[in-house]
Amino acid sequence: TGWGEAVPKMNLTAAAIERLRHPEAGQVDYFDASFPAFGLRVGKASKVYFLITRIDGKQARLSVGRAKTEAYPGGITLADARKLAGEWQAAAAAGDDPRLKKQAERRATEEARQNTFSTVATQFLKAYVARNVRESTAREYRRALQGPDVAIWADRPVSSITKRDVLQLLDAILERGATSAANRHLAYLSKFFGWCCERDILETAPTDRLKKPTKDVHRSRYLTVEEIPFVWRGLDRLGFPFGPMFMLALLTGQRQAECAGMRWGELHGLDGDRPEWRLSESRTKNGRPHLVPLAPQVVDLLRALPRIDRCQFVFTTNGKTHASGYSRAKARLDTMIAEERQQAALEPLPAWRWHDLRRTVSTHLHDALRVPPHVVEAVINHISGHKGGVAGVYNHAAYLDDRRSALRAWADYLDMLASGAVPGNVVPLRAGQ
């Protein structure tokens, strides 16, 4: 075997190993009296467990691992080293080479170290999200994969994320009352982990067979004819950029992100009789270009806005990017509305969200102004109804004149609601009144 009575033997114990002194030069091997093929090599600066065995008929010396000591607390314990050496000895006796297994484990460890959740999430965002989804959806992916909810996973190997980890994350989101967000988070994580499986980064996804944390609740909140004037006056007091930005949303029925990102270059014919807001496919949720006819009230609102030199965005706070911080603006607006209603001895306005403005436009176009459903869908650029599915392949009608008439009628209706007048005695609604 290559060792015999002449080599040092001792009863290896943790205490005995701790007491062994490092030689000034070279190294000394100490074989375990109870396991002669197993031992400890003491060098000038290290203590390493080893195993002497035969592989394919040849003697081989295998390094089991550096010993755990006070000077090196990150090492392997004596008990674990003995156990591993025994497994390797049995494997060698069966004709297997423990070194190959050790190499594979080392590669797997290195791969896991490199494939942290943060690293792989960044790869996914570049390879899939950036190429396949709109920017608004990409923001949601980034929030789900790089936001505070998953910060605790950042440096963990993505392969170590378990179903239990995902469930704990979703429970934490639910506990703060964000039920819809929990459902969306699961959807984004499922897509990410599925992509990892497709790339052989994972064998199975920890999100497999996980059900949505809660049932999706389809909101039906919209502003009533009694509530709209309070919201409009509050928006007027809120001022630039958020006040006029959400006035625009209420006047046109377009999405929050589309209004926030409005560029001056998207506006055409403001001085003519057919002013338009032209949205490219990259700026709409459904990826289709969209044209918004602008009522005179919208043109007046836009003309009254400050225009920052060399800034493409209509609504901005820094002259470089479009306005953000909608939640803070909403909180300020809610306070203004609550104060006005309190002075009028009215109950607080029931909770509503920015997106409810879009539903408000759609609802009143249908119910109050009797605009046909296909025109309303064309106004808000919604394709799930008359232009969804197979019908959408053949129905490319723009209904532009009908949309222009509908939005003008809606702007006039808002004028009437804010003034308290009846049709025929309308006081125009303008920002700044």
N, C-alpha and C positions, 0 to 999 in steps of 0.2 A: 504493500500500500504506500510505501514511501515514508512511513513514520514508524517508530518503534520505541524501545525503552530509553534510548538516549535523549529523546526530545523532552522538554519540560512538560510535566503533567501536574494538574492541580484540580481541586474541586472548585470549579468556577461558580462564584456567587457574585451578586451585585456589589456587595461590600468588598469582596476580594478584588474585583475588577477596578473598583474605585481606588484601592490602595496601590495598585501596580504602578511603578514609576516608569516614566518614559526614558529610554536609553539616550545617552548623549549622542550616539551615532548608530546607524543601522536600525534593525528591528528585531524583536524577540517574539517567537511563537509560543503560546501556552495552550496545550491540548487539554480538553475536558476529560477528567478521569472517568466520568460516567458515560461519556459519548466520545470515544477516542477520535472519531473522524471529524469532530467539531472542535473549534478552538478560537483563540483570540490572538491577533497579531498586534503587538504594541510597538508603535514607531515613535519618532521624535515628537510628533504632535498629534497623533491619533491612536485610537484603539478600535480595531475592526474585526468583526466576527468572520470566520471562514469555514468552509467545508471541503474536506479532501474526499474525492470519490472517483469512480471510473465511468467514463462515457465512451461507448464504442470501443471498449477494451483499453483505453488510454487513461492514465491518471490525469485528473483535472482538479484544479484548485478554484473554488468558487467563492467570491466575496458575498457574504450574506448581508452585510450592512454595518455602518459605523455604530459603535456602542453608545448607548445613552449613559451619560455621566453628568456630574455637576458642571464640568467644563463644556459639555456638549449635550444639552437637554433635548435637542431635537433628534437624537439617535434612536435606535431600536432597542427595546428591552431584552434582557437575557432570555426570558421565557419565550418571547416572540421569535428571537433568533434561533433558539433550540428547535422550536416547532417548525419554522421555515426550513431549517437545515434537514430535519427529519423528512419533510415532504419532498425536498429535492433529492435526498438519498434514495427514497422509495421510487421516485420518478426515474432516476438514473438506472436503478436496478431493473426497472420495467422497460428500459431501452429508450427512454425519452431524454432530451437534453434540456435541463432546467434553464440553461443560459438563453435558449430561444424564447422560452416563456418570459424570462426576465426582460429580454430586449423588447418583446411585444408589450409587456406591461409598461416599460419605460416610454415606448412610443405613444402608448395610450395616455399615459400621464402627461406627456409633453403636448399631445394634441388637445387634451382637456384643458391644459393651462392656456393654450393659445385660443381655444374655442370658448372663451368666456361668453356669458350671456350678452354683455355689452358689445364685444367684438362681433359676434355673429349677428346681433340685431343691427349693427351698423352696416354689415355686408348685405343684409336683407333689404334695408332701406335703400341702398344704392342699386342693388341688382334687380329688385322687384318693384318696390314702391315707386321709386323715382321714374320708372319706365312705364308703369301701368295704371297709375291712379292720378286723379286730379290733385292739385295742391291742397285744397281744403281737406280731402281725405288723407293726404300724406301727413298733414299736421296732426290728424287724429292718430295715425300710426306712430308718429314720433312721440306723441304724448303717452301712448300706451307702452311703447318699448324703451323709452328713454326718460320718462317722467318720474316723479317721486314715488309712485306706487311700486315700481320695480327697482328702485335704487338699491335695495338690499340684495338683489340678484346680480348686480353689475359685474362683480369680479368672480362670481361662481361659474364653474363649467356649465355650459348650457345643458349638458347631459345629466347634470345633477339636479335639475329642476324637476320636481315630482308633481304628481296630481295633487298631493296634499298642499304643496307650495301654492299652486294655482288657486285651490279652494280657499286657502287662508287669505290670499290677495283679494279675491272676489268678496269674501266676507268683510274685509276691512272697508272696501268700497261701499258695500251695502250698509254698513254701520253708520256711515256718514250721510246716509239718505240718498245716495246717487244710484238709484235702482237701474235706470236706463243706461247709465255709464257702465255699470257692471256688465250688462249684456253686451255692450259694444266692446268693452275691454276683452271679454272672452272671445268675441269674434275676431278681433285683431290678433290676439295671442294664438288662436287656433290656426289662422292663416300662416303666422310666423313659424310655429312649430311644425306645421305640415310642410312648409318649404324646407325646413331643416331635414325632415325625413326624405324629401325628394332629392336632396343633395347628399344623402348618406352621412349627415352630421349626427343624426339621431336615428335609432331603429324604430322607436315608437314615440308618439307625441303625448305629453302629459295631459293634453286637453282632450284626448280621444274619449268619446262617449260622455263627455261632460254636458249636462243640460244647462240651458240659460238659467241664471240665478233667479230671475223673476220673469213673469209674463210681460211682454211688451205692452205698454199702455199708450194707446193712440190718443194724443191730446185733442181736445175739442174746444179749448179756450180761445175765445176771440173777444175783441172789445165791442161792447154794445153801443148803441147810439147815444146813450147817456154817459158812457165812459170816455168816448173818443174826445170830446172837447177838453176834458181834464188832461188827457195825455198830450194833446196837441199844445195846450198852453204850457204844460210842463216842458215839452221839447223846445218851445220857443224860449223859455227862460234858461234852459240848459245851455244854450249857445253853441258856438262852433267848437269842435267839428261834429259832436255827437248829436246835438239838437237837429240841425238841418239834415244830417245823414239819415236819421231815423224818420224825419219828416218825409224824406225821399222814399224810404221804404214803405211808409204808409200811403203815399200818393201813387206809387207804382206797383206795389205788391212783389217787388223783387227780393231776392234773398239777402240776408245780412252781409255775407261775404262779398256779394256782387256790388252792393251799395258802398260798402267800406272801401273796396278797391277801385271805385270809379276813377277813370283817367279822363283828363280834359280831352285827350285825343279820341275818346270814344263818343264824344258829343258832336253832333252834326246838325247844321241848319237852325241854330238857336235864333238867328235873326230872320228866319223865313216862316212860312206858314205850316211847315211839316217838320218840326224839330224831332230829332231821334237820338236815342242812346243805343249804340251798336256794341254788343258784347260778342267777343270771339269765342270759339269753342273751348279755348283754354280757360275761359273765365266763367263758364257755366257748369252747374252740377252734372247735367246730363251730357256734357261734351258736345253740345250743338250750338252753333251761333244763334244769337237771339237779338231781335230788334225791339226796342221799347219806344213806342210813340210817346212824346212828352206833351202833357197838357200845359196850357199857358201858366198855370200856377207853379208847375215844376220849373219852367223856364225862368220865371221871376225869382224863384228860390235860388237857382243856380247863378243867375246874374248878380245876386246880392252877396255872393260868397267872396271872401278874400282869395286872391290867386298869388301863390308864392312863386317867385321867379325861379325858373328851371326845375320846378317840381311837377311831375306828371300827375300826381294824385290830387283829386278834388278835396278829399277830406284827410287832413294830415295835421300832426302836432309838431313835427320836427323838420318838415320840408324834404324828408328823404323817403319815408315809408308812409303807408296809409295808416290812419288812426287805429289804435287798439286800446284795450282796457275797457271793454264794453260793460263788464260787471260793475265796475266802479261808477260808470256813468249811469247805469240803471239804478244803482243804490241812491245816487243823488236825485235822480228823477222821481223815484218812489217817495223820497222825503218831501220833495216839493208838492207832489200830488196829495200826499197825506195831510200836509199843512193846509192846503187850499180846501180840501174836503172837510177838515175839522172846523175851519172857520165857517163853512157853510152848514155845519151841524149834520154832516153826512158820515156814514160808515166808511172805513178805509176801503180803498179799491181792492177787490179780490186779486190775489197774486196772478201775475201774468209775466210772460217772457218776451224777449225781442222777437222771436220767431212767430209769436202770436199775431204780430202786425200783418204778416203775410196771409195768415188764415183769416184775419179780419177783412182784408181786401176781398179775398175770394168769397167769403160768406155774404158780404153786403152786395157784391156784384151780382151774385145769384139771387138773393132774397129780396133786397130792396130795389135794385135797379133792373131786375129780370133779364140780365144778360145771359144769353144762351151758354150752356156748359162748355161747348167746344171753344167759344170765344174766351171764356174765363180761363180755360186751360192754356190757350195760346197767350193770353196776357201774362200769366205767371210762369210760362215756359215749363209746363207740367205735361208729361207724355204718358202717364199711366192710364188715362181714360180714352178719349176719342182717338188719340194718336199713339196709343200704346199697342204693343203686340203686332200682329199681322197687319192691322189697320194702319199702323204707323208707316209701314213700308210703302203703302200706296197713297196715303193722305199727306201731302206736303203743302196743303193750303196754308197761307200765312194769315188770312183774315185781317190784314193790316188795317184796312179802313174801319172794320168792325172794332178792332182793338183800340184804335185811336178814339173812336166815338165813346167806347166804354170807359177809357181812362179819363177822358174829358168829363163825362157824366159823373164819374166817381169823384174827381177833384171838385166839381161843383157841389156834389152831395156833401163832401167834407166841409165846404164853405157854409152850407146851410146848417149843418149840425153845430158847427162852432158858433155861428151867429145867433142860433135860435130862431132864425127866420123860416118862412115857408117858401116853397117854390114860387118864383115870381117876385120875391122880395129878398134876394140873396145878397148878403154882404160878403165880398170876396175875402177869402182866408189867405193871409200872406204872413210869411215869417217877419217878425219885427212888430206886429200889431200888439 
